Amino acid sequence: MAKCLITGGAGFIGSHLTEKLLGEGNEIVVVDNFSTGEKSNLSHIADHPKLTLVTGSITDQTLLTEVVRGVDTIYHLAAAVGVKLVAEDPVRTIETNIYPTEWLLRLAAQTGCRFYLASTSEVYGKNPKEKWTEEEDLHFGPTSKPRWAYGCSKAIDEFLALAYHQKYDLPVVIGRFFNVVGPRQVGNYGMVVPRFIDQALSGGPLVVYDDGQQVRCFAHVKEIVDCIATLTNTDEAVGDIYNIGSDQSVSIEQLAKEVIKRVDPTIEIQYVAYSDAYGNDFEDVRRRIPDVSKLGKMIGKKPGMPLGEILDDIIAWKRSVKD
Ligand code: UDP
């Protein structure tokens, strides 16, 4: 059993990871400032004897120094996330996503603890290839478009983590998430699945941006945290980068239809221009499909839950919290 620090452990993905690792008997310290994380995400396990919840920001260096003490593994998930939030506050994105990562890596290097870095498919930017392997080039747009600040900040985190691995032999594992969805995800920061489900449960319409022909792959958070935990504890995985997500693709228009079919077939779709949704300096990514064979080979599994099953699970959760 290990002692683990989970930054962002009250967030959407972090809370599922906290729950899983606690369930396996590990001791968990969560640091979260509840900017996008929610106390309610951990309320069902708040009294667990092996869980310590520290309210604070990862930008607080003194706090980080304290919480790292005695830890075997750091899962660094805290970040400014969500396309909407990132586009609205690029300064916060850079400050939250870069400096604290470097500080945490430095602390980890002093103790030699294992380090999982949560990165993102946003690092591929708008790479035009059909499917992205981990060795693909990064295709960011201009710095005048704030969206790219997120991918760039995470790319710098990756450079830092790999550099600490090379220089100090720090056992780092980097995972690039692709559109993770599931219970506890909220739509306030731009995430399409909770937004569509909220819109459908309120009677519609579902607001699809542009022509809805953008392509994404959605994976259930339970499968994602399983991959994170297994990958981080696989010695051969250390020092490398892995795409973590589903490779079953769907257009956003089709996604909207799948949600409508499940909630109320009379609901309509409303098509809205990007400029009306995000302002004029927004650029979207047209296609995003991961090649997850490296993950599959390394840990012998990859996320595979069908989209319909994922949507059913989230709709059931939304209905349960609404009642
Ligand atoms: N999208 C949409 N309606 C919404 C939110 C998003 O049509 O209310 C589209 C968005 O333009 C993008 C896709 O859904 O093409 C996924 O958006 P999200 O913000 O969930 O993730 P990301 O763009 O990071 O993949």
Residues whose N, C-alpha, C, O or C-beta is under 5 A from the ligand:
A	BS01	UDP	V83 G190 M191 V192 V193 R195 V207 V208 Y209 Q214 I252 D284 V285
